[in-house]
Amino acid sequence: MARFVKVVEKYGRAENCWMDRKSEWSPALVSKLWNSVGRKRIYAKYNNKNDSRVISIAWKTMHNKMLTKVAFKKKREMCRDDVMWDLSIYNHALPSGVIL
């Protein structure tokens, strides 16, 4: 689960909805975070295009899909090509089309 949360944190920071201190979190902020990064960033990037279970998919299933799409490669040299590196959460370049 820690790896999955790391992905949520990465995109949450990009969307400016990640809180660093536990005391700052509330149910409303968790909902805001997930609504900002869940479908728009994580599912869109790592889910299969024809998968109908977008809303009800479990975090573990999504994590397994991320493993399949090599989301956790730490260095560009470990990736076969730029597409693979773009899927890595360790690639700190913002994906094309992202505006902060």
Secondary structure, DSSP 8 states (H G I E B T S, - for coil): -HHHHHHHHHHHHHTT---SSGGG--HHHHHHHHHHHIIIIIIHHHS-TT-S-TTT--HHHHHHHHHHTTTT--SGGGSSSHHHHHH-TT--S--TT---
